[in-house]
Amino acid sequence: MAETITHRGPDNGGIWQEPELGLLLAHRRLSILDLTSEGHQPMSSHSNRYVITYNGEIYNHLEIRAQLEHTGHRFNGRSDTETLLSAIEHWGINRALQKINGMFAFVLWDKNERTLHFVRDRLGKKPLYIGWAGKGQKSSLIFASELKALRAHPDFAANINPSAMEQYSRFGFIQSPETIYRNIWQLPPAARLSLHLNELSSGEDLRPKFQPYWNAAEQADIAKTSPVQKSEELIIDDFENHLKRAVRERMISDVPLGAFLSGGIDSSLITAIMQNISLDPVKTYSIGFEQDGYNEAEHAKTIAKHLGTEHQEHYCSAADAKDVIPLLANMYDEPFSDQSAIPTHLLSLMTKSDVTVALSGDGGDELMGGYTRHIQSSSLKKAQAYSPYFLRRLISMGIETIPANQLEKLNSKNPNFAKHLRKIAAILSTKSDEGFYQKMLENHDGSLLKSDTYNGLELSDTQSLSFTEQIILWDTLFYLPNSVLTKVDRASMACALEVRAPLLDYKLFEYSWSLPLSMKIRGNDGKYILKKTLERHVPKELFDRPKQGFNIPLNHWLKNDLKDWAEDLLNQDSLKSHDLYNEIRVQEEWSNFKSGKTENTSLIWSILMFQAWYKHWM
C-alpha cells in the first residue's frame, strides 16, 4: 500500500506495527523540514504514548515549539512532526488542534486509550481516505492519502458508488465524504474521526462519527458580528500584514523554494510579498500555450521582470497534453474532469526540476469574491424574486426546447451564448438558495446517466451573511476542497512537489469575514482588496485585465490531435462495458461536438475522464 504512493514521499519510508494488535502504520516521506533521520515517520512521541503518520506542514511549528520549550520540553530534531506530537502530548489532541496552523492529514494512535484518531486540516488542503476492505467480521479498516493505496489491499472491493457518480456527472468532481467506491469515505475538511478499537464494528458506516473541530460557517458568522470599522487604507494595511505573516511562515523550508506565477492577481500578489521578504530573487514559474487566447505566460513574464524574480516559463503544446492525459486516471484515482489538471501538472513538473516547495495563489477567488457567480448572484437573485415560480419554470423549459444552434443566432459573436442563456434560465427556475447555488456550479445535469436519483447539495446556512456572501462561503466549503485543492494536490504531489497556499491561512480566512462585502466586490469587479494590495507592489496597468483562468485549447485538441484517443473511449463497446451512461445520448453529444453544432467541450471531457478512469482502474 505504501509503495503505491511513493511519488508523494520519494525520500524514504517506514512501517510501524502495534505488537499486540493487527494495527500497522506506514509512511512515505518528502523531506522538507529536518532532512535527517530525526524526522523519520511513523514517529513515536517522547513518552511513547502516541505514534503518528502525518502528511503536510505545520506553519507555526516554531512558535509552538518555543512555547513547549518554555515549559521545559526538549526536542531531538527540528521537524514539525515532532512539534505536533509534543503539542498533542502536552495539551491533548483537542487543544493542540486549536493551536496548529497548517495543511495536514494525519493518523494518530493513542496506546493508552486504544484509540485511533484521523484528522484533516481546516480547509481541506491534504486528503485522507478511510474505509473497509473485506466483508463481515473479517473486514479490515484501511486508510491512506490516496485511493490507489487502498486498492492495493488484497481484500479491497472496487464497487462503484452510485451517489458519487451522480455528483460527478453534474460537477466533474466528487464531494467528501463520498468517494467513487462504496464503503470508502474521504474525511471532510476540519473534521476528525476518533475510533476506540474495542467499540468498532467491522464494516460500519463511519460517516456519523466524523466530527468538526473547526467550523468555517460558524467562524464567518462570528466574524460578521464584529466587523472591522476602519478606513479603507487601514484595512488594506491590516490585510497585507496578515498576508505577510502567512507568506513568511510558508517560506520556512530546508529545501529550495519557489512560486507559481500566472500573471493574475493572486499569484502576482503572493510573489510580490515573497520577493519583498526574501533576501534573494524568488524563483518563479509559469506555463503558456501556443494558441492565441490561452496564453498568460507573457503577462507573468512582465510581472516577473518588474519584481526582479528569477523566472522560467514553458509553452505547452498538444503533444505535451497527450503525454499527461494517459497519466490522469492514475493521478486522480477517481473521476475528475477539471481540464486545468493538465497544465497544473506540467507546471508542477517544470517547477519540481528546480525546487521542492512552491507557493501559489490558490484561494483568492474563493476568499475574496473572484468568480463571475459571486458578482452576478445578487442581480440574478433579485430577478428571481420579481417573477413567480411557475413563470420562471415555464421560461426555463421553453429555452431548453430550443436547439443550441438556434439560440447561438441570437448572439453570434459569443460562442457560449446558448450555454450561458440555458444556465441562467436553470438558475432562475430554482426554489431554494441551495438549488440556486447548485445550478450556478453545475456543468451538466444527470440526463446522460441511465439511472439518476440525485437529491441536491446539503450546505451549511448562516444567519448573518448576505446572499452573495453565502455563495462565496459555499464555494469555500464545497468547490474549493473538492475541485481546486484536489486538482493541485494530485497534480503537484504526483511529481513530489509541495504546494503551499498563503491565502488559505485559516486566520486570514477568519479576518476576511470581518470585512465588508465592498472590500471584496466593488461594482462589477471582484477581489477588490487583493487588487488594492497588489497596487502597492506592481503598477495597475501590468495586471488590470479580464480574468482568464488556467484554460487550455481543449476544443481544438479533441478535434485534432486527441480525436483518435477520444473516439476509442466513446465507442459503443467502451460505453457498454459499465452500463452507466446512455450510449446513444453520449454518441449524439460527441457527434454534435465534432460537427460544431454545440459547444459542449466540458461535457465531452467529463465523460472522457470517467471512461479513462474506468478503463484504467476497473
C-alpha positions in Angstrom: 0.0 0.0 0.0 2.8 2.4 0.9 4.7 1.7 -2.3 1.7 2.9 -4.4 2.2 6.5 -3.1 6.0 6.7 -3.2 5.5 9.7 -5.5 4.1 11.6 -2.5 7.2 10.7 -0.5 10.2 9.6 -2.5 12.9 10.3 0.1 12.3 7.4 2.4 9.6 5.4 4.1 8.8 3.4 7.2 6.3 0.9 8.7 5.3 0.6 12.4 3.3 -2.1 14.0 1.5 -2.3 17.3 2.8 -5.6 18.7 -0.5 -6.7 20.3 -2.8 -5.7 17.5 -3.2 -6.1 13.8 -2.5 -2.3 13.5 0.1 -1.1 11.1 1.0 2.5 10.2 3.1 3.2 7.0 4.6 6.4 5.7 6.3 7.8 2.7 8.4 10.9 3.3 9.0 14.0 1.3 11.8 15.6 3.4 11.3 19.4 3.8 11.9 20.3 7.4 14.8 18.4 9.2 16.2 16.3 6.4 17.9 13.9 9.0 16.6 10.6 10.4 15.2 12.6 13.3 12.2 13.4 11.0 11.6 9.8 10.1 8.0 8.5 10.2 5.9 6.8 11.6 7.2 8.7 14.7 6.6 8.0 18.4 6.1 10.7 21.0 8.7 11.1 23.7 6.6 9.2 26.2 5.9 6.5 23.6 2.1 7.0 24.2 1.4 8.3 20.7 2.5 7.2 17.2 1.8 9.3 14.1 1.9 9.1 10.3 1.4 12.6 9.0 1.3 14.4 5.7 1.7 18.2 5.4 3.3 21.1 7.2 2.5 22.9 10.5 3.5 26.5 9.6 3.5 27.9 13.1 5.5 25.0 14.5 8.4 27.2 15.5 6.1 29.3 17.6 4.5 26.2 19.2 8.0 24.7 19.8 9.1 27.9 21.6 6.0 27.6 23.9 6.8 24.0 24.7 10.5 24.7 25.3 9.4 27.4 27.8 7.7 24.7 29.8 10.9 22.6 29.9 10.2 20.4 26.9 13.3 19.2 24.9 13.4 18.1 21.3 15.5 15.6 19.5 15.3 17.1 16.0 13.9 20.1 14.1 10.9 18.6 12.3 7.3 19.9 12.6 6.2 16.2 13.1 8.0 16.1 16.4 6.5 19.5 17.4 3.0 18.2 16.5 3.4 15.1 18.6 4.8 17.1 21.6 1.9 19.6 21.3 -0.6 16.7 21.5 1.3 15.1 24.4 1.4 18.4 26.3 -2.1 19.9 25.6 -4.1 16.9 24.4 -5.4 16.5 20.9 -8.3 18.9 21.3 -6.3 21.9 22.4 -3.4 21.1 20.1 -5.8 21.1 17.1 -6.9 24.6 18.0 -3.3 25.8 18.2 -1.8 24.4 15.0 -2.0 26.3 11.7 -1.1 24.4 8.6 -2.1 21.9 5.9 -2.2 18.4 7.2 -3.8 15.0 7.3 -2.7 12.6 10.0 -3.5 9.3 11.7 -2.5 9.2 15.4 -2.5 6.0 17.6 -3.1 6.6 21.3 -1.8 3.5 23.1 -3.2 4.4 26.5 -6.8 5.0 25.2 -6.5 2.3 22.4 -7.9 5.0 20.1 -7.1 5.8 16.5 -7.5 9.5 15.6 -7.9 10.7 12.0 -7.6 14.5 11.4 -7.7 16.7 8.3 -6.8 20.4 8.0 -9.4 23.2 8.3 -9.8 24.0 4.6 -9.1 20.6 3.1 -5.7 21.0 1.5 -4.5 17.5 2.3 -6.6 14.4 1.6 -7.4 11.4 3.9 -9.4 8.4 2.8 -10.9 5.8 5.2 -13.0 2.7 4.7 -13.2 -1.1 4.7 -11.7 -4.0 2.8 -13.3 -7.4 3.0 -16.6 -8.5 4.4 -18.2 -9.0 7.9 -16.0 -9.7 10.9 -13.0 -10.4 8.7 -13.0 -6.9 7.2 -10.0 -4.6 7.7 -10.1 -0.8 8.4 -7.9 0.8 5.8 -6.8 4.4 5.3 -4.4 6.4 3.1 -3.6 9.7 1.4 -4.8 8.4 -1.9 -7.3 5.8 -3.0 -4.7 3.8 -5.0 -3.1 2.8 -1.7 -6.4 1.4 -0.5 -6.9 -0.5 -3.8 -3.5 -2.3 -3.1 -5.1 -4.1 -0.1 -5.8 -7.7 -1.3 -9.4 -7.6 0.1 -10.4 -4.3 -1.5 -13.8 -4.4 -3.3 -13.9 -1.9 -6.2 -17.7 -1.3 -6.3 -18.9 2.0 -7.8 -20.8 4.3 -5.5 -24.0 5.5 -7.5 -24.4 8.7 -5.5 -20.8 9.7 -6.2 -21.4 9.0 -9.9 -24.4 11.3 -9.8 -22.3 14.1 -8.2 -19.6 13.6 -10.8 -22.0 13.8 -13.7 -23.0 17.3 -12.5 -19.9 18.9 -11.1 -17.0 17.0 -12.6 -15.7 16.0 -9.1 -16.9 14.1 -6.1 -17.8 15.8 -2.8 -16.4 14.5 0.5 -17.3 12.4 2.4 -18.3 10.4 -0.7 -15.8 8.6 -3.0 -16.3 6.7 -6.2 -16.2 3.5 -4.2 -18.8 2.0 -1.8 -17.7 1.7 1.8 -14.8 4.2 1.3 -15.1 7.8 2.5 -13.0 10.9 2.5 -12.7 12.7 5.8 -14.1 16.2 5.2 -12.1 19.4 5.9 -11.8 20.4 9.5 -13.0 17.0 10.7 -11.7 14.4 13.0 -12.6 10.8 13.5 -11.8 9.0 16.8 -12.2 5.3 16.8 -12.0 3.3 20.0 -10.9 -0.1 18.7 -12.8 -2.1 21.3 -16.0 -0.3 20.3 -15.5 -0.5 16.5 -17.8 -2.7 14.4 -16.3 -4.2 11.2 -17.9 -2.7 8.1 -19.9 0.0 9.8 -20.7 3.4 8.2 -18.1 5.7 9.6 -19.7 9.0 8.4 -21.8 9.6 11.5 -18.6 9.5 13.6 -17.0 12.4 11.6 -16.8 15.4 14.0 -15.8 19.0 13.2 -13.1 20.6 15.3 -13.5 23.9 13.5 -16.5 25.2 11.5 -15.9 27.7 8.6 -19.6 28.8 8.6 -19.6 29.5 12.3 -16.3 31.4 12.0 -17.8 33.5 9.2 -20.9 34.2 11.3 -18.8 35.2 14.4 -16.6 37.5 12.3 -19.6 39.2 10.7 -20.9 40.1 14.2 -17.6 42.0 14.9 -16.9 43.8 11.6 -13.8 45.8 11.1 -14.5 49.5 11.4 -11.5 51.3 9.9 -10.7 53.4 6.9 -10.1 51.6 3.7 -6.3 52.3 3.8 -6.0 50.9 7.3 -8.0 47.8 6.3 -5.6 47.2 3.5 -2.7 47.7 5.9 -4.1 45.0 8.2 -4.8 42.6 5.4 -1.3 43.0 4.0 0.2 42.3 7.4 -1.9 39.2 7.8 -0.8 38.0 4.4 2.9 38.8 5.0 2.7 36.7 8.1 1.1 33.8 6.2 3.7 34.0 3.4 6.6 34.3 5.8 5.5 31.2 7.7 5.2 29.3 4.4 8.7 30.2 3.3 10.2 28.2 6.1 11.9 25.2 4.4 15.2 23.3 4.4 14.9 22.6 0.7 14.7 25.0 -2.3 11.5 27.1 -2.7 9.8 29.0 -5.5 6.4 30.3 -6.6 3.8 29.6 -9.3 3.3 32.9 -11.3 0.4 33.1 -13.8 0.5 36.9 -14.0 -3.0 37.0 -12.5 -3.9 38.9 -9.3 -3.5 36.1 -6.7 -0.2 34.6 -7.8 1.3 38.0 -8.5 0.4 39.3 -5.0 1.9 36.2 -3.3 5.1 36.5 -5.5 5.4 40.2 -4.7 5.2 39.6 -1.0 7.7 36.7 -1.2 10.1 39.0 -3.1 9.6 41.7 -0.5 10.5 39.2 2.3 13.3 37.3 0.6 17.0 38.3 0.5 17.5 36.6 -2.9 15.4 36.7 -6.1 12.4 34.4 -5.8 12.3 31.6 -8.3 9.1 31.8 -10.3 7.5 29.5 -12.9 4.7 29.9 -15.4 3.2 28.0 -18.3 1.7 29.2 -21.6 0.1 27.9 -24.7 0.9 28.4 -28.4 -2.7 29.1 -29.3 -4.0 32.7 -29.1 -6.4 33.5 -26.3 -5.0 30.9 -23.9 -1.6 32.4 -23.1 -0.9 34.1 -19.8 2.8 33.5 -19.9 3.5 36.9 -21.4 1.7 38.6 -18.5 3.7 36.5 -16.0 6.9 37.4 -17.7 6.1 41.2 -17.4 5.3 40.8 -13.7 8.4 38.8 -13.0 10.6 41.4 -14.8 9.0 44.2 -12.7 9.5 42.3 -9.4 13.0 41.1 -10.3 12.3 37.3 -9.9 14.4 34.5 -11.4 11.7 33.5 -13.9 11.2 30.3 -16.0 8.4 29.5 -18.5 7.2 26.6 -20.6 4.9 26.7 -23.6 2.5 23.7 -23.6 1.7 22.0 -26.9 -0.9 19.4 -27.8 2.0 16.8 -27.6 2.6 17.9 -24.0 -1.0 17.4 -23.2 -1.1 14.0 -24.9 1.8 12.9 -22.7 -0.1 13.9 -19.5 -3.6 12.6 -20.4 -2.8 8.9 -20.0 -1.5 9.7 -16.5 -4.6 11.5 -15.2 -6.7 8.4 -14.3 -3.9 7.1 -12.2 -3.0 10.5 -10.8 -6.6 11.3 -9.6 -7.7 7.7 -8.6 -11.4 8.7 -9.1 -13.1 10.5 -12.0 -12.1 14.2 -12.1 -12.8 16.4 -15.1 -11.1 19.8 -14.4 -9.2 20.3 -17.7 -6.7 22.6 -16.0 -5.3 19.5 -14.2 -3.2 19.1 -17.4 -1.3 22.5 -17.3 -1.2 22.3 -13.4 0.8 19.0 -13.7 3.0 20.4 -16.4 3.7 23.5 -14.3 4.5 21.2 -11.3 6.9 19.1 -13.3 8.8 22.2 -14.5 8.9 23.7 -11.0 10.0 20.4 -9.4 13.1 20.3 -11.6 14.4 23.3 -9.6 12.6 23.3 -6.2 10.7 21.0 -3.8 8.2 23.6 -2.4 6.2 26.2 -4.3 3.8 28.9 -3.1 0.6 29.5 -5.0 -2.3 32.0 -5.2 -4.9 29.3 -4.6 -7.9 30.6 -2.5 -8.0 34.2 -3.7 -11.2 33.7 -5.8 -13.0 31.7 -3.0 -11.9 34.1 -0.2 -12.4 37.4 -2.0 -15.3 37.1 -4.5 -13.3 36.4 -7.6 -15.7 34.3 -9.6 -18.4 35.6 -12.0 -21.1 33.8 -10.0 -20.1 36.0 -7.0 -20.6 39.2 -8.9 -23.8 38.1 -10.7 -25.6 36.3 -7.8 -27.2 39.4 -6.3 -28.8 40.6 -9.5 -29.9 37.1 -10.5 -31.5 36.6 -7.1 -33.4 39.9 -7.5 -34.6 38.9 -10.9 -35.8 35.6 -9.4 -37.7 37.4 -6.7 -39.6 39.6 -9.1 -41.2 36.6 -11.0 -43.5 33.8 -9.8 -42.0 30.3 -9.9 -44.4 28.9 -12.5 -43.5 31.6 -15.0 -39.7 31.1 -14.4 -40.1 27.4 -14.8 -42.1 27.8 -18.0 -39.4 30.1 -19.5 -36.7 27.7 -18.5 -38.4 24.8 -20.1 -39.0 26.8 -23.2 -35.4 27.8 -23.6 -34.4 24.1 -23.1 -36.5 23.0 -26.1 -34.8 25.5 -28.5 -31.8 23.8 -30.3 -28.5 25.3 -29.2 -27.6 26.3 -32.8 -30.8 28.4 -33.0 -30.0 30.1 -29.7 -26.5 30.9 -30.9 -28.0 33.0 -33.7 -29.3 35.5 -31.1 -25.7 36.4 -30.3 -23.4 35.1 -33.0 -20.4 36.9 -31.5 -20.5 34.9 -28.3 -19.8 31.1 -29.0 -21.0 30.3 -25.5 -24.2 32.3 -25.6 -26.6 29.3 -25.7 -24.8 27.6 -22.8 -24.9 30.8 -20.7 -28.5 31.5 -21.5 -29.6 28.0 -20.6 -27.6 28.2 -17.3 -29.3 31.5 -16.3 -32.7 30.0 -17.1 -31.9 27.0 -15.0 -30.7 29.2 -12.1 -33.8 31.4 -12.2 -36.1 28.3 -12.2 -34.9 27.1 -8.8 -36.8 27.4 -5.5 -34.1 27.3 -2.8 -30.8 29.1 -2.2 -29.0 25.7 -2.2 -30.6 24.9 -5.5 -29.7 28.3 -6.9 -26.0 27.7 -6.0 -26.1 24.1 -7.3 -27.3 25.3 -10.7 -24.6 28.0 -10.7 -21.9 25.4 -10.2 -23.3 22.6 -12.3 -21.6 22.0 -15.7 -24.2 19.5 -16.7 -27.2 17.6 -15.4 -27.5 13.8 -14.9 -29.5 13.2 -18.0 -26.8 11.1 -19.7 -26.8 8.6 -16.9 -29.1 5.6 -17.2 -30.0 6.0 -13.5 -30.1 9.3 -11.6 -31.7 9.9 -8.2 -29.6 12.9 -7.1 -31.2 14.9 -4.3 -29.1 18.0 -4.4 -26.4 19.7 -2.2 -26.6 19.9 1.6 -24.9 23.1 2.6 -24.4 25.0 5.8 -26.6 28.0 6.2 -25.6 31.2 8.1 -27.7 33.9 9.7 -25.5 37.0 9.2 -24.4 36.7 5.6 -25.9 38.3 2.6 -26.8 36.1 -0.3 -23.7 36.9 -2.2 -21.6 36.2 0.9 -23.4 32.9 1.3 -22.3 31.9 -2.3 -18.7 32.9 -1.5 -18.8 30.8 1.7 -20.3 27.8 -0.1 -17.5 27.9 -2.7 -15.0 27.7 0.2 -16.9 24.8 1.7 -17.7 22.8 -1.4 -15.9 23.9 -4.6 -12.5 24.8 -3.1 -11.6 21.5 -1.3 -13.3 19.1 -3.7 -12.2 20.7 -7.0 -9.4 23.3 -6.7 -7.4 21.8 -3.9 -7.9 18.2 -5.1 -6.5 19.2 -8.5 -3.5 21.0 -7.1 -2.6 18.3 -4.6 -2.7 15.4 -7.0 -1.1 17.3 -9.9 1.8 18.5 -7.7 2.3 15.5 -5.5 2.5 13.2 -8.5 5.9 14.7 -9.0 6.7 15.2 -5.3 6.2 18.9 -5.3 4.6 20.5 -2.2 2.4 23.5 -2.9 1.5 26.0 -0.2 -1.3 28.5 -0.3 -0.9 31.5 1.9 -4.3 33.0 1.0 -5.8 29.9 2.6 -4.3 30.6 6.0 -7.2 30.0 8.4 -6.5 33.2 10.4 -6.6 35.1 7.1 -9.9 33.4 6.3 -11.4 34.4 9.7 -10.2 38.0 9.2 -11.6 38.2 5.7 -15.1 37.6 7.0 -14.9 40.6 9.3 -14.5 42.8 6.2 -17.5 44.5 4.5 -18.5 42.9 1.2 -17.5 46.1 -0.6 -13.8 45.2 0.2 -14.3 42.1 -1.9 -16.7 43.1 -4.6 -16.9 46.7 -5.9 -19.4 47.2 -8.6 -18.8 44.5 -11.3 -15.3 43.8 -10.0 -14.2 41.1 -7.6 -11.1 40.7 -5.3 -11.0 44.5 -4.6 -8.7 44.3 -1.6 -6.3 41.9 -3.3 -6.0 44.4 -6.2 -5.5 47.4 -4.0 -2.8 45.5 -2.0 -1.1 44.4 -5.3 -1.1 48.0 -6.5 1.4 48.7 -3.6 3.9 46.4 -5.3 3.0 46.3 -9.0 1.7 49.1 -11.3 -2.0 48.6 -12.0 -1.6 48.6 -15.8 0.5 45.4 -15.5 -2.3 43.3 -14.1 -5.6 45.1 -14.7 -7.2 42.9 -17.4 -10.1 40.5 -17.7 -9.9 37.2 -15.7 -8.6 34.5 -17.9 -8.3 31.4 -15.8 -6.0 28.4 -16.3 -7.6 27.2 -19.5 -6.3 25.1 -22.3 -7.4 24.9 -26.0 -9.1 21.6 -25.4 -11.8 22.0 -28.0 -9.1 22.3 -30.7 -7.1 19.4 -29.4 -10.1 17.0 -29.1 -11.0 17.7 -32.8 -7.4 17.2 -33.9 -4.5 15.7 -32.0 -6.7 13.8 -29.4 -9.5 12.8 -31.7 -8.5 9.1 -32.1 -8.0 8.7 -28.3 -11.5 10.2 -27.7 -13.1 8.0 -30.4 -11.7 4.9 -28.7 -13.2 5.8 -25.3 -16.6 6.9 -26.6 -17.3 3.9 -28.9 -20.3 1.6 -28.2 -18.2 -1.2 -26.7 -16.4 1.1 -24.2 -19.6 2.7 -23.1 -21.4 -0.6 -22.7 -18.6 -2.0 -20.5 -20.1 -0.4 -17.4 -23.7 0.3 -18.5 -23.8 3.7 -16.6 -24.2 6.1 -19.5 -26.9 6.2 -22.1 -24.7 5.2 -25.1 -27.0 6.7 -27.8 -27.2 10.1 -26.0 -23.4 10.2 -25.4 -22.7 9.4 -29.1 -25.1 12.2 -30.1 -23.3 14.7 -27.9 -19.9 13.5 -29.4 -21.3 13.9 -32.9 -22.6 17.4 -32.2 -19.2 18.3 -30.7 -17.3 17.2 -33.8 -19.6 18.9 -36.2 -19.5 22.1 -34.2 -23.3 22.0 -33.8 -22.9 22.6 -30.0 -20.2 23.9 -27.8 -20.2 21.0 -25.2 -16.4 20.6 -24.6 -16.7 20.3 -20.8 -19.4 17.7 -21.1 -17.4 15.6 -23.5 -14.3 15.9 -21.4 -16.2 14.9 -18.3 -17.4 11.7 -20.0 -13.9 11.0 -21.4 -12.3 11.4 -17.9 -14.8 8.9 -16.5 -14.1 6.5 -19.4 -10.4 6.8 -18.9 -10.7 6.2 -15.2 -12.9 3.2 -15.7 -10.6 1.7 -18.3 -7.5 2.2 -16.1 -9.0 1.0 -12.7 -12.0 -1.2 -13.4 
